[in-house]
């Protein structure tokens, strides 16, 4: 595929995503390419299945850090484009106001 293939070349590949393709739409739009769902694209209900499908060579996926960091660091997946974008659907860790956060959360990076 070569280093940093253009968005138009990536859009021609099977795109892997969860039930919300808005991240692909945004990434491609930022690269000047319109998102057009194709029959070769694959949609999964679980994000980890997107990563498994990418490992199996079924297409390209947008990774969410830190969820996919281990997949990159151990070589199961390889980055094919240098451009990153903020996730508009950011995730936040929350817990009850009435109880202290679980001890496991003290080791999380912020």
Phi and psi restraints in degrees (range 20) as a CNS / XPLOR table:
assign (resid 1 and name C) (resid 2 and name N)
       (resid 2 and name CA) (resid 2 and name C) 1.0 85.5 20.0 2
assign (resid 2 and name N) (resid 2 and name CA)
       (resid 2 and name C) (resid 3 and name N) 1.0 164.2 20.0 2
assign (resid 2 and name C) (resid 3 and name N)
       (resid 3 and name CA) (resid 3 and name C) 1.0 -75.3 20.0 2
assign (resid 3 and name N) (resid 3 and name CA)
       (resid 3 and name C) (resid 4 and name N) 1.0 134.9 20.0 2
assign (resid 3 and name C) (resid 4 and name N)
       (resid 4 and name CA) (resid 4 and name C) 1.0 50.1 20.0 2
assign (resid 4 and name N) (resid 4 and name CA)
       (resid 4 and name C) (resid 5 and name N) 1.0 59.4 20.0 2
assign (resid 4 and name C) (resid 5 and name N)
       (resid 5 and name CA) (resid 5 and name C) 1.0 -61.7 20.0 2
assign (resid 5 and name N) (resid 5 and name CA)
       (resid 5 and name C) (resid 6 and name N) 1.0 145.8 20.0 2
assign (resid 5 and name C) (resid 6 and name N)
       (resid 6 and name CA) (resid 6 and name C) 1.0 -65.3 20.0 2
assign (resid 6 and name N) (resid 6 and name CA)
       (resid 6 and name C) (resid 7 and name N) 1.0 158.3 20.0 2
assign (resid 6 and name C) (resid 7 and name N)
       (resid 7 and name CA) (resid 7 and name C) 1.0 -56.0 20.0 2
assign (resid 7 and name N) (resid 7 and name CA)
       (resid 7 and name C) (resid 8 and name N) 1.0 -35.5 20.0 2
assign (resid 7 and name C) (resid 8 and name N)
       (resid 8 and name CA) (resid 8 and name C) 1.0 -65.5 20.0 2
assign (resid 8 and name N) (resid 8 and name CA)
       (resid 8 and name C) (resid 9 and name N) 1.0 -34.8 20.0 2
assign (resid 8 and name C) (resid 9 and name N)
       (resid 9 and name CA) (resid 9 and name C) 1.0 -71.7 20.0 2
assign (resid 9 and name N) (resid 9 and name CA)
       (resid 9 and name C) (resid 10 and name N) 1.0 -40.8 20.0 2
assign (resid 9 and name C) (resid 10 and name N)
       (resid 10 and name CA) (resid 10 and name C) 1.0 -65.9 20.0 2
assign (resid 10 and name N) (resid 10 and name CA)
       (resid 10 and name C) (resid 11 and name N) 1.0 -37.8 20.0 2
assign (resid 10 and name C) (resid 11 and name N)
       (resid 11 and name CA) (resid 11 and name C) 1.0 -63.5 20.0 2
assign (resid 11 and name N) (resid 11 and name CA)
       (resid 11 and name C) (resid 12 and name N) 1.0 -22.4 20.0 2
assign (resid 11 and name C) (resid 12 and name N)
       (resid 12 and name CA) (resid 12 and name C) 1.0 -80.4 20.0 2
assign (resid 12 and name N) (resid 12 and name CA)
       (resid 12 and name C) (resid 13 and name N) 1.0 -12.4 20.0 2
assign (resid 12 and name C) (resid 13 and name N)
       (resid 13 and name CA) (resid 13 and name C) 1.0 -87.8 20.0 2
assign (resid 13 and name N) (resid 13 and name CA)
       (resid 13 and name C) (resid 14 and name N) 1.0 162.5 20.0 2
assign (resid 13 and name C) (resid 14 and name N)
       (resid 14 and name CA) (resid 14 and name C) 1.0 -63.3 20.0 2
assign (resid 14 and name N) (resid 14 and name CA)
       (resid 14 and name C) (resid 15 and name N) 1.0 125.2 20.0 2
assign (resid 14 and name C) (resid 15 and name N)
       (resid 15 and name CA) (resid 15 and name C) 1.0 -95.8 20.0 2
assign (resid 15 and name N) (resid 15 and name CA)
       (resid 15 and name C) (resid 16 and name N) 1.0 130.0 20.0 2
assign (resid 15 and name C) (resid 16 and name N)
       (resid 16 and name CA) (resid 16 and name C) 1.0 -103.8 20.0 2
assign (resid 16 and name N) (resid 16 and name CA)
       (resid 16 and name C) (resid 17 and name N) 1.0 134.0 20.0 2
assign (resid 16 and name C) (resid 17 and name N)
       (resid 17 and name CA) (resid 17 and name C) 1.0 -156.6 20.0 2
assign (resid 17 and name N) (resid 17 and name CA)
       (resid 17 and name C) (resid 18 and name N) 1.0 167.2 20.0 2
assign (resid 17 and name C) (resid 18 and name N)
       (resid 18 and name CA) (resid 18 and name C) 1.0 -83.3 20.0 2
assign (resid 18 and name N) (resid 18 and name CA)
       (resid 18 and name C) (resid 19 and name N) 1.0 -162.2 20.0 2
assign (resid 18 and name C) (resid 19 and name N)
       (resid 19 and name CA) (resid 19 and name C) 1.0 -66.4 20.0 2
assign (resid 19 and name N) (resid 19 and name CA)
       (resid 19 and name C) (resid 20 and name N) 1.0 -11.5 20.0 2
assign (resid 19 and name C) (resid 20 and name N)
       (resid 20 and name CA) (resid 20 and name C) 1.0 -115.2 20.0 2
assign (resid 20 and name N) (resid 20 and name CA)
       (resid 20 and name C) (resid 21 and name N) 1.0 111.5 20.0 2
assign (resid 20 and name C) (resid 21 and name N)
       (resid 21 and name CA) (resid 21 and name C) 1.0 -89.7 20.0 2
assign (resid 21 and name N) (resid 21 and name CA)
       (resid 21 and name C) (resid 22 and name N) 1.0 10.3 20.0 2
assign (resid 21 and name C) (resid 22 and name N)
       (resid 22 and name CA) (resid 22 and name C) 1.0 -63.5 20.0 2
assign (resid 22 and name N) (resid 22 and name CA)
       (resid 22 and name C) (resid 23 and name N) 1.0 -29.2 20.0 2
assign (resid 22 and name C) (resid 23 and name N)
       (resid 23 and name CA) (resid 23 and name C) 1.0 -66.6 20.0 2
assign (resid 23 and name N) (resid 23 and name CA)
       (resid 23 and name C) (resid 24 and name N) 1.0 -41.7 20.0 2
assign (resid 23 and name C) (resid 24 and name N)
       (resid 24 and name CA) (resid 24 and name C) 1.0 -63.6 20.0 2
assign (resid 24 and name N) (resid 24 and name CA)
       (resid 24 and name C) (resid 25 and name N) 1.0 -42.8 20.0 2
assign (resid 24 and name C) (resid 25 and name N)
       (resid 25 and name CA) (resid 25 and name C) 1.0 -57.5 20.0 2
assign (resid 25 and name N) (resid 25 and name CA)
       (resid 25 and name C) (resid 26 and name N) 1.0 -46.9 20.0 2
assign (resid 25 and name C) (resid 26 and name N)
       (resid 26 and name CA) (resid 26 and name C) 1.0 -66.2 20.0 2
assign (resid 26 and name N) (resid 26 and name CA)
       (resid 26 and name C) (resid 27 and name N) 1.0 -43.4 20.0 2
assign (resid 26 and name C) (resid 27 and name N)
       (resid 27 and name CA) (resid 27 and name C) 1.0 -63.4 20.0 2
assign (resid 27 and name N) (resid 27 and name CA)
       (resid 27 and name C) (resid 28 and name N) 1.0 -45.6 20.0 2
assign (resid 27 and name C) (resid 28 and name N)
       (resid 28 and name CA) (resid 28 and name C) 1.0 -68.5 20.0 2
assign (resid 28 and name N) (resid 28 and name CA)
       (resid 28 and name C) (resid 29 and name N) 1.0 -42.1 20.0 2
assign (resid 28 and name C) (resid 29 and name N)
       (resid 29 and name CA) (resid 29 and name C) 1.0 -58.0 20.0 2
assign (resid 29 and name N) (resid 29 and name CA)
       (resid 29 and name C) (resid 30 and name N) 1.0 -42.2 20.0 2
assign (resid 29 and name C) (resid 30 and name N)
       (resid 30 and name CA) (resid 30 and name C) 1.0 -61.6 20.0 2
assign (resid 30 and name N) (resid 30 and name CA)
       (resid 30 and name C) (resid 31 and name N) 1.0 -25.6 20.0 2
assign (resid 30 and name C) (resid 31 and name N)
       (resid 31 and name CA) (resid 31 and name C) 1.0 -93.9 20.0 2
assign (resid 31 and name N) (resid 31 and name CA)
       (resid 31 and name C) (resid 32 and name N) 1.0 5.8 20.0 2
assign (resid 31 and name C) (resid 32 and name N)
       (resid 32 and name CA) (resid 32 and name C) 1.0 81.9 20.0 2
assign (resid 32 and name N) (resid 32 and name CA)
       (resid 32 and name C) (resid 33 and name N) 1.0 18.1 20.0 2
assign (resid 32 and name C) (resid 33 and name N)
       (resid 33 and name CA) (resid 33 and name C) 1.0 -121.7 20.0 2
assign (resid 33 and name N) (resid 33 and name CA)
       (resid 33 and name C) (resid 34 and name N) 1.0 134.3 20.0 2
assign (resid 33 and name C) (resid 34 and name N)
       (resid 34 and name CA) (resid 34 and name C) 1.0 -79.1 20.0 2
assign (resid 34 and name N) (resid 34 and name CA)
       (resid 34 and name C) (resid 35 and name N) 1.0 138.9 20.0 2
assign (resid 34 and name C) (resid 35 and name N)
       (resid 35 and name CA) (resid 35 and name C) 1.0 -77.4 20.0 2
assign (resid 35 and name N) (resid 35 and name CA)
       (resid 35 and name C) (resid 36 and name N) 1.0 126.4 20.0 2
assign (resid 35 and name C) (resid 36 and name N)
       (resid 36 and name CA) (resid 36 and name C) 1.0 -131.9 20.0 2
assign (resid 36 and name N) (resid 36 and name CA)
       (resid 36 and name C) (resid 37 and name N) 1.0 111.5 20.0 2
assign (resid 36 and name C) (resid 37 and name N)
       (resid 37 and name CA) (resid 37 and name C) 1.0 -57.8 20.0 2
assign (resid 37 and name N) (resid 37 and name CA)
       (resid 37 and name C) (resid 38 and name N) 1.0 137.5 20.0 2
assign (resid 37 and name C) (resid 38 and name N)
       (resid 38 and name CA) (resid 38 and name C) 1.0 -119.3 20.0 2
assign (resid 38 and name N) (resid 38 and name CA)
       (resid 38 and name C) (resid 39 and name N) 1.0 157.3 20.0 2
assign (resid 38 and name C) (resid 39 and name N)
       (resid 39 and name CA) (resid 39 and name C) 1.0 -65.2 20.0 2
assign (resid 39 and name N) (resid 39 and name CA)
       (resid 39 and name C) (resid 40 and name N) 1.0 -21.5 20.0 2
assign (resid 39 and name C) (resid 40 and name N)
       (resid 40 and name CA) (resid 40 and name C) 1.0 -81.7 20.0 2
assign (resid 40 and name N) (resid 40 and name CA)
       (resid 40 and name C) (resid 41 and name N) 1.0 -13.5 20.0 2
assign (resid 40 and name C) (resid 41 and name N)
       (resid 41 and name CA) (resid 41 and name C) 1.0 -66.6 20.0 2
assign (resid 41 and name N) (resid 41 and name CA)
       (resid 41 and name C) (resid 42 and name N) 1.0 152.0 20.0 2
assign (resid 41 and name C) (resid 42 and name N)
       (resid 42 and name CA) (resid 42 and name C) 1.0 -125.8 20.0 2
assign (resid 42 and name N) (resid 42 and name CA)
       (resid 42 and name C) (resid 43 and name N) 1.0 132.6 20.0 2
assign (resid 42 and name C) (resid 43 and name N)
       (resid 43 and name CA) (resid 43 and name C) 1.0 -115.0 20.0 2
assign (resid 43 and name N) (resid 43 and name CA)
       (resid 43 and name C) (resid 44 and name N) 1.0 134.3 20.0 2
assign (resid 43 and name C) (resid 44 and name N)
       (resid 44 and name CA) (resid 44 and name C) 1.0 -127.0 20.0 2
assign (resid 44 and name N) (resid 44 and name CA)
       (resid 44 and name C) (resid 45 and name N) 1.0 146.0 20.0 2
assign (resid 44 and name C) (resid 45 and name N)
       (resid 45 and name CA) (resid 45 and name C) 1.0 -77.3 20.0 2
assign (resid 45 and name N) (resid 45 and name CA)
       (resid 45 and name C) (resid 46 and name N) 1.0 -22.2 20.0 2
assign (resid 45 and name C) (resid 46 and name N)
       (resid 46 and name CA) (resid 46 and name C) 1.0 -116.7 20.0 2
assign (resid 46 and name N) (resid 46 and name CA)
       (resid 46 and name C) (resid 47 and name N) 1.0 130.7 20.0 2
assign (resid 46 and name C) (resid 47 and name N)
       (resid 47 and name CA) (resid 47 and name C) 1.0 -62.3 20.0 2
assign (resid 47 and name N) (resid 47 and name CA)
       (resid 47 and name C) (resid 48 and name N) 1.0 -35.4 20.0 2
assign (resid 47 and name C) (resid 48 and name N)
       (resid 48 and name CA) (resid 48 and name C) 1.0 -63.0 20.0 2
assign (resid 48 and name N) (resid 48 and name CA)
       (resid 48 and name C) (resid 49 and name N) 1.0 -31.9 20.0 2
assign (resid 48 and name C) (resid 49 and name N)
       (resid 49 and name CA) (resid 49 and name C) 1.0 -66.1 20.0 2
assign (resid 49 and name N) (resid 49 and name CA)
       (resid 49 and name C) (resid 50 and name N) 1.0 -30.4 20.0 2
assign (resid 49 and name C) (resid 50 and name N)
       (resid 50 and name CA) (resid 50 and name C) 1.0 -62.1 20.0 2
assign (resid 50 and name N) (resid 50 and name CA)
       (resid 50 and name C) (resid 51 and name N) 1.0 -44.3 20.0 2
assign (resid 50 and name C) (resid 51 and name N)
       (resid 51 and name CA) (resid 51 and name C) 1.0 -65.0 20.0 2
assign (resid 51 and name N) (resid 51 and name CA)
       (resid 51 and name C) (resid 52 and name N) 1.0 -41.7 20.0 2
assign (resid 51 and name C) (resid 52 and name N)
       (resid 52 and name CA) (resid 52 and name C) 1.0 -62.4 20.0 2
assign (resid 52 and name N) (resid 52 and name CA)
       (resid 52 and name C) (resid 53 and name N) 1.0 -41.9 20.0 2
assign (resid 52 and name C) (resid 53 and name N)
       (resid 53 and name CA) (resid 53 and name C) 1.0 -64.1 20.0 2
assign (resid 53 and name N) (resid 53 and name CA)
       (resid 53 and name C) (resid 54 and name N) 1.0 -39.3 20.0 2
assign (resid 53 and name C) (resid 54 and name N)
       (resid 54 and name CA) (resid 54 and name C) 1.0 -64.3 20.0 2
assign (resid 54 and name N) (resid 54 and name CA)
       (resid 54 and name C) (resid 55 and name N) 1.0 -41.8 20.0 2
assign (resid 54 and name C) (resid 55 and name N)
       (resid 55 and name CA) (resid 55 and name C) 1.0 -61.3 20.0 2
assign (resid 55 and name N) (resid 55 and name CA)
       (resid 55 and name C) (resid 56 and name N) 1.0 -34.1 20.0 2
assign (resid 55 and name C) (resid 56 and name N)
       (resid 56 and name CA) (resid 56 and name C) 1.0 -79.4 20.0 2
assign (resid 56 and name N) (resid 56 and name CA)
       (resid 56 and name C) (resid 57 and name N) 1.0 -2.5 20.0 2
assign (resid 56 and name C) (resid 57 and name N)
       (resid 57 and name CA) (resid 57 and name C) 1.0 81.1 20.0 2
assign (resid 57 and name N) (resid 57 and name CA)
       (resid 57 and name C) (resid 58 and name N) 1.0 21.7 20.0 2
assign (resid 57 and name C) (resid 58 and name N)
       (resid 58 and name CA) (resid 58 and name C) 1.0 -81.3 20.0 2
assign (resid 58 and name N) (resid 58 and name CA)
       (resid 58 and name C) (resid 59 and name N) 1.0 -8.1 20.0 2
assign (resid 58 and name C) (resid 59 and name N)
       (resid 59 and name CA) (resid 59 and name C) 1.0 159.7 20.0 2
assign (resid 59 and name N) (resid 59 and name CA)
       (resid 59 and name C) (resid 60 and name N) 1.0 -164.4 20.0 2
assign (resid 59 and name C) (resid 60 and name N)
       (resid 60 and name CA) (resid 60 and name C) 1.0 -111.3 20.0 2
assign (resid 60 and name N) (resid 60 and name CA)
       (resid 60 and name C) (resid 61 and name N) 1.0 147.1 20.0 2
assign (resid 60 and name C) (resid 61 and name N)
       (resid 61 and name CA) (resid 61 and name C) 1.0 -130.4 20.0 2
assign (resid 61 and name N) (resid 61 and name CA)
       (resid 61 and name C) (resid 62 and name N) 1.0 151.2 20.0 2
assign (resid 61 and name C) (resid 62 and name N)
       (resid 62 and name CA) (resid 62 and name C) 1.0 -87.6 20.0 2
assign (resid 62 and name N) (resid 62 and name CA)
       (resid 62 and name C) (resid 63 and name N) 1.0 126.5 20.0 2
assign (resid 62 and name C) (resid 63 and name N)
       (resid 63 and name CA) (resid 63 and name C) 1.0 -92.1 20.0 2
assign (resid 63 and name N) (resid 63 and name CA)
       (resid 63 and name C) (resid 64 and name N) 1.0 147.2 20.0 2
assign (resid 63 and name C) (resid 64 and name N)
       (resid 64 and name CA) (resid 64 and name C) 1.0 -109.2 20.0 2
assign (resid 64 and name N) (resid 64 and name CA)
       (resid 64 and name C) (resid 65 and name N) 1.0 116.2 20.0 2
assign (resid 64 and name C) (resid 65 and name N)
       (resid 65 and name CA) (resid 65 and name C) 1.0 -84.0 20.0 2
assign (resid 65 and name N) (resid 65 and name CA)
       (resid 65 and name C) (resid 66 and name N) 1.0 140.5 20.0 2
assign (resid 65 and name C) (resid 66 and name N)
       (resid 66 and name CA) (resid 66 and name C) 1.0 -91.8 20.0 2
assign (resid 66 and name N) (resid 66 and name CA)
       (resid 66 and name C) (resid 67 and name N) 1.0 3.5 20.0 2
assign (resid 66 and name C) (resid 67 and name N)
       (resid 67 and name CA) (resid 67 and name C) 1.0 -56.9 20.0 2
assign (resid 67 and name N) (resid 67 and name CA)
       (resid 67 and name C) (resid 68 and name N) 1.0 -36.0 20.0 2
assign (resid 67 and name C) (resid 68 and name N)
       (resid 68 and name CA) (resid 68 and name C) 1.0 -104.1 20.0 2
assign (resid 68 and name N) (resid 68 and name CA)
       (resid 68 and name C) (resid 69 and name N) 1.0 2.6 20.0 2
assign (resid 68 and name C) (resid 69 and name N)
       (resid 69 and name CA) (resid 69 and name C) 1.0 -56.7 20.0 2
assign (resid 69 and name N) (resid 69 and name CA)
       (resid 69 and name C) (resid 70 and name N) 1.0 -43.1 20.0 2
assign (resid 69 and name C) (resid 70 and name N)
       (resid 70 and name CA) (resid 70 and name C) 1.0 -64.2 20.0 2
assign (resid 70 and name N) (resid 70 and name CA)
       (resid 70 and name C) (resid 71 and name N) 1.0 -35.1 20.0 2
assign (resid 70 and name C) (resid 71 and name N)
       (resid 71 and name CA) (resid 71 and name C) 1.0 -64.7 20.0 2
assign (resid 71 and name N) (resid 71 and name CA)
       (resid 71 and name C) (resid 72 and name N) 1.0 -34.6 20.0 2
assign (resid 71 and name C) (resid 72 and name N)
       (resid 72 and name CA) (resid 72 and name C) 1.0 -77.2 20.0 2
assign (resid 72 and name N) (resid 72 and name CA)
       (resid 72 and name C) (resid 73 and name N) 1.0 -45.2 20.0 2
assign (resid 72 and name C) (resid 73 and name N)
       (resid 73 and name CA) (resid 73 and name C) 1.0 -67.4 20.0 2
assign (resid 73 and name N) (resid 73 and name CA)
       (resid 73 and name C) (resid 74 and name N) 1.0 -31.1 20.0 2
assign (resid 73 and name C) (resid 74 and name N)
       (resid 74 and name CA) (resid 74 and name C) 1.0 -93.1 20.0 2
assign (resid 74 and name N) (resid 74 and name CA)
       (resid 74 and name C) (resid 75 and name N) 1.0 3.6 20.0 2
assign (resid 74 and name C) (resid 75 and name N)
       (resid 75 and name CA) (resid 75 and name C) 1.0 87.5 20.0 2
assign (resid 75 and name N) (resid 75 and name CA)
       (resid 75 and name C) (resid 76 and name N) 1.0 3.2 20.0 2
assign (resid 75 and name C) (resid 76 and name N)
       (resid 76 and name CA) (resid 76 and name C) 1.0 -66.3 20.0 2
assign (resid 76 and name N) (resid 76 and name CA)
       (resid 76 and name C) (resid 77 and name N) 1.0 -31.6 20.0 2
assign (resid 76 and name C) (resid 77 and name N)
       (resid 77 and name CA) (resid 77 and name C) 1.0 -127.7 20.0 2
assign (resid 77 and name N) (resid 77 and name CA)
       (resid 77 and name C) (resid 78 and name N) 1.0 155.0 20.0 2
assign (resid 77 and name C) (resid 78 and name N)
       (resid 78 and name CA) (resid 78 and name C) 1.0 -127.5 20.0 2
assign (resid 78 and name N) (resid 78 and name CA)
       (resid 78 and name C) (resid 79 and name N) 1.0 138.9 20.0 2
assign (resid 78 and name C) (resid 79 and name N)
       (resid 79 and name CA) (resid 79 and name C) 1.0 -72.6 20.0 2
assign (resid 79 and name N) (resid 79 and name CA)
       (resid 79 and name C) (resid 80 and name N) 1.0 130.6 20.0 2
assign (resid 79 and name C) (resid 80 and name N)
       (resid 80 and name CA) (resid 80 and name C) 1.0 -109.3 20.0 2
assign (resid 80 and name N) (resid 80 and name CA)
       (resid 80 and name C) (resid 81 and name N) 1.0 -7.1 20.0 2
assign (resid 80 and name C) (resid 81 and name N)
       (resid 81 and name CA) (resid 81 and name C) 1.0 -148.6 20.0 2
assign (resid 81 and name N) (resid 81 and name CA)
       (resid 81 and name C) (resid 82 and name N) 1.0 141.1 20.0 2
assign (resid 81 and name C) (resid 82 and name N)
       (resid 82 and name CA) (resid 82 and name C) 1.0 -80.0 20.0 2
assign (resid 82 and name N) (resid 82 and name CA)
       (resid 82 and name C) (resid 83 and name N) 1.0 -21.1 20.0 2
assign (resid 82 and name C) (resid 83 and name N)
       (resid 83 and name CA) (resid 83 and name C) 1.0 -71.1 20.0 2
assign (resid 83 and name N) (resid 83 and name CA)
       (resid 83 and name C) (resid 84 and name N) 1.0 132.3 20.0 2
assign (resid 83 and name C) (resid 84 and name N)
       (resid 84 and name CA) (resid 84 and name C) 1.0 -119.0 20.0 2
assign (resid 84 and name N) (resid 84 and name CA)
       (resid 84 and name C) (resid 85 and name N) 1.0 160.5 20.0 2
assign (resid 84 and name C) (resid 85 and name N)
       (resid 85 and name CA) (resid 85 and name C) 1.0 -141.5 20.0 2
assign (resid 85 and name N) (resid 85 and name CA)
       (resid 85 and name C) (resid 86 and name N) 1.0 150.5 20.0 2
assign (resid 85 and name C) (resid 86 and name N)
       (resid 86 and name CA) (resid 86 and name C) 1.0 -66.4 20.0 2
assign (resid 86 and name N) (resid 86 and name CA)
       (resid 86 and name C) (resid 87 and name N) 1.0 148.5 20.0 2
assign (resid 86 and name C) (resid 87 and name N)
       (resid 87 and name CA) (resid 87 and name C) 1.0 -87.0 20.0 2
assign (resid 87 and name N) (resid 87 and name CA)
       (resid 87 and name C) (resid 88 and name N) 1.0 113.2 20.0 2
assign (resid 87 and name C) (resid 88 and name N)
       (resid 88 and name CA) (resid 88 and name C) 1.0 -64.7 20.0 2
assign (resid 88 and name N) (resid 88 and name CA)
       (resid 88 and name C) (resid 89 and name N) 1.0 -22.5 20.0 2
assign (resid 88 and name C) (resid 89 and name N)
       (resid 89 and name CA) (resid 89 and name C) 1.0 -104.3 20.0 2
assign (resid 89 and name N) (resid 89 and name CA)
       (resid 89 and name C) (resid 90 and name N) 1.0 58.5 20.0 2
assign (resid 89 and name C) (resid 90 and name N)
       (resid 90 and name CA) (resid 90 and name C) 1.0 -55.6 20.0 2
assign (resid 90 and name N) (resid 90 and name CA)
       (resid 90 and name C) (resid 91 and name N) 1.0 150.6 20.0 2
assign (resid 90 and name C) (resid 91 and name N)
       (resid 91 and name CA) (resid 91 and name C) 1.0 -107.0 20.0 2
assign (resid 91 and name N) (resid 91 and name CA)
       (resid 91 and name C) (resid 92 and name N) 1.0 144.3 20.0 2
assign (resid 91 and name C) (resid 92 and name N)
       (resid 92 and name CA) (resid 92 and name C) 1.0 -127.9 20.0 2
assign (resid 92 and name N) (resid 92 and name CA)
       (resid 92 and name C) (resid 93 and name N) 1.0 141.7 20.0 2
assign (resid 92 and name C) (resid 93 and name N)
       (resid 93 and name CA) (resid 93 and name C) 1.0 -87.6 20.0 2
assign (resid 93 and name N) (resid 93 and name CA)
       (resid 93 and name C) (resid 94 and name N) 1.0 131.1 20.0 2
assign (resid 93 and name C) (resid 94 and name N)
       (resid 94 and name CA) (resid 94 and name C) 1.0 -133.7 20.0 2
assign (resid 94 and name N) (resid 94 and name CA)
       (resid 94 and name C) (resid 95 and name N) 1.0 157.6 20.0 2
assign (resid 94 and name C) (resid 95 and name N)
       (resid 95 and name CA) (resid 95 and name C) 1.0 -149.3 20.0 2
assign (resid 95 and name N) (resid 95 and name CA)
       (resid 95 and name C) (resid 96 and name N) 1.0 171.5 20.0 2
assign (resid 95 and name C) (resid 96 and name N)
       (resid 96 and name CA) (resid 96 and name C) 1.0 -63.9 20.0 2
assign (resid 96 and name N) (resid 96 and name CA)
       (resid 96 and name C) (resid 97 and name N) 1.0 141.7 20.0 2
assign (resid 96 and name C) (resid 97 and name N)
       (resid 97 and name CA) (resid 97 and name C) 1.0 -68.4 20.0 2
assign (resid 97 and name N) (resid 97 and name CA)
       (resid 97 and name C) (resid 98 and name N) 1.0 -26.1 20.0 2
assign (resid 97 and name C) (resid 98 and name N)
       (resid 98 and name CA) (resid 98 and name C) 1.0 -79.7 20.0 2
assign (resid 98 and name N) (resid 98 and name CA)
       (resid 98 and name C) (resid 99 and name N) 1.0 -18.3 20.0 2
assign (resid 98 and name C) (resid 99 and name N)
       (resid 99 and name CA) (resid 99 and name C) 1.0 -127.8 20.0 2
assign (resid 99 and name N) (resid 99 and name CA)
       (resid 99 and name C) (resid 100 and name N) 1.0 151.3 20.0 2
assign (resid 99 and name C) (resid 100 and name N)
       (resid 100 and name CA) (resid 100 and name C) 1.0 -67.4 20.0 2
assign (resid 100 and name N) (resid 100 and name CA)
       (resid 100 and name C) (resid 101 and name N) 1.0 156.0 20.0 2
assign (resid 100 and name C) (resid 101 and name N)
       (resid 101 and name CA) (resid 101 and name C) 1.0 -61.4 20.0 2
assign (resid 101 and name N) (resid 101 and name CA)
       (resid 101 and name C) (resid 102 and name N) 1.0 149.9 20.0 2
assign (resid 101 and name C) (resid 102 and name N)
       (resid 102 and name CA) (resid 102 and name C) 1.0 -57.8 20.0 2
assign (resid 102 and name N) (resid 102 and name CA)
       (resid 102 and name C) (resid 103 and name N) 1.0 144.1 20.0 2
assign (resid 102 and name C) (resid 103 and name N)
       (resid 103 and name CA) (resid 103 and name C) 1.0 -55.4 20.0 2
assign (resid 103 and name N) (resid 103 and name CA)
       (resid 103 and name C) (resid 104 and name N) 1.0 -31.4 20.0 2
assign (resid 103 and name C) (resid 104 and name N)
       (resid 104 and name CA) (resid 104 and name C) 1.0 -61.8 20.0 2
assign (resid 104 and name N) (resid 104 and name CA)
       (resid 104 and name C) (resid 105 and name N) 1.0 -24.9 20.0 2
assign (resid 104 and name C) (resid 105 and name N)
       (resid 105 and name CA) (resid 105 and name C) 1.0 -72.3 20.0 2
assign (resid 105 and name N) (resid 105 and name CA)
       (resid 105 and name C) (resid 106 and name N) 1.0 -14.8 20.0 2
assign (resid 105 and name C) (resid 106 and name N)
       (resid 106 and name CA) (resid 106 and name C) 1.0 -67.3 20.0 2
assign (resid 106 and name N) (resid 106 and name CA)
       (resid 106 and name C) (resid 107 and name N) 1.0 -20.2 20.0 2
assign (resid 106 and name C) (resid 107 and name N)
       (resid 107 and name CA) (resid 107 and name C) 1.0 -92.7 20.0 2
assign (resid 107 and name N) (resid 107 and name CA)
       (resid 107 and name C) (resid 108 and name N) 1.0 -0.4 20.0 2
assign (resid 107 and name C) (resid 108 and name N)
       (resid 108 and name CA) (resid 108 and name C) 1.0 -76.4 20.0 2
assign (resid 108 and name N) (resid 108 and name CA)
       (resid 108 and name C) (resid 109 and name N) 1.0 144.3 20.0 2
assign (resid 108 and name C) (resid 109 and name N)
       (resid 109 and name CA) (resid 109 and name C) 1.0 -81.1 20.0 2
assign (resid 109 and name N) (resid 109 and name CA)
       (resid 109 and name C) (resid 110 and name N) 1.0 144.1 20.0 2
